[in-house]
Amino acid sequence: MQIFVSYPQGSTRAYEVDSDTSVESLKLMVENQTFIPSGLCRLVDANSTTLTGGSLAAMGIEEDDTVTLMLDVEGGMRRKWRKKRMRRLRRKRRKMGQRAR
């Protein structure tokens, strides 16, 4: 069967797989094409369910379905840095307000 994988960049690619193909092997196929590590990938069906383990048929994936590739990226600023940055921005706004008077 043929399924489509939608990437974060906006592109979509078709993959030819069997219905008994596991989700992990699909992640490895995606890794071979995009060089995104399979550990960082998360596959989400149109029903907003995260696909984990088992076969594609068991997860409800059928012919010509589109699966979205999401990246599990940890990020954000450390609390200490965010606090310091916000303090600087408030100080800068206050100065700009005083200059405008």
Number of C-alpha atoms within 10 A of each C-alpha: 12 14 19 16 20 18 17 11 7 7 8 15 12 13 15 12 16 14 17 11 14 18 20 18 14 19 19 17 15 20 16 12 9 10 10 14 13 17 12 14 18 17 22 18 17 12 8 10 10 16 18 14 12 13 19 20 15 14 16 12 18 14 14 13 16 19 22 21 21 15 16 10 8 6 6 7 9 8 9 8 10 12 12 10 13 11 11 12 12 11 12 12 11 11 11 11 10 9 8 6 5
